[in-house]
Amino acid sequence: MGYSHIPHLVALRPILSPIIERFDIPISMCHGDMNICNLIFEGGLQNWREGQSRISFVDWEQAGWMPSYWDALKGTWLEFEKDTEWMRVMRAVFVEYNDILDADWEWRTRSQIPIL
């Protein structure tokens, strides 16, 4: 189908182009499957909220060297509403990539092409 046949392309191009054309994104080791079911809150969620424990990440089979924003994107791909608790967590954890999360949200909602 190609990029030029996407619905709302005129509106999406100014949002996506600055991100697609960036060359300053570092490559880093990413988990690749950032999802609540892959987190272990040692001692429970309340202990973590109180600063009494750490979070452990499990299920590293999707890990790899990716653009540094990869975990932010992968962590939100299964969200179908913009303001869920998980989306707020991802935005708080990956503050430096909120522009990329915004662009991804616009792409998913306007292009009518799901990325799952």
PEBELWO-V719879 format. One record per residue. N is the residue number from 1. PSI is psi in whole degrees, 0 to 359 (* if undefined). Layout:
BEGIN
{{N:PSI} {N:PSI}}
END
This chain:
BEGIN
{{1:312} {2:157} {3:324} {4:350} {5:12} {6:132} {7:144} {8:24} {9:319} {10:320} {11:328} {12:326} {13:311} {14:336} {15:318} {16:324} {17:313} {18:331} {19:316} {20:324} {21:5} {22:141} {23:8} {24:16} {25:119} {26:156} {27:135} {28:166} {29:121} {30:149} {31:315} {32:352} {33:54} {34:106} {35:148} {36:329} {37:351} {38:15} {39:138} {40:121} {41:96} {42:124} {43:0} {44:162} {45:320} {46:318} {47:319} {48:316} {49:328} {50:3} {51:20} {52:357} {53:173} {54:170} {55:136} {56:139} {57:133} {58:171} {59:70} {60:18} {61:339} {62:5} {63:153} {64:178} {65:111} {66:170} {67:144} {68:342} {69:1} {70:316} {71:325} {72:315} {73:309} {74:327} {75:345} {76:356} {77:334} {78:8} {79:133} {80:5} {81:144} {82:335} {83:44} {84:166} {85:320} {86:320} {87:320} {88:321} {89:312} {90:320} {91:325} {92:322} {93:319} {94:52} {95:321} {96:349} {97:18} {98:328} {99:323} {100:320} {101:321} {102:314} {103:319} {104:318} {105:315} {106:317} {107:310} {108:321} {109:329} {110:327} {111:338} {112:25} {113:104} {114:145} {115:105} {116:*}}
END
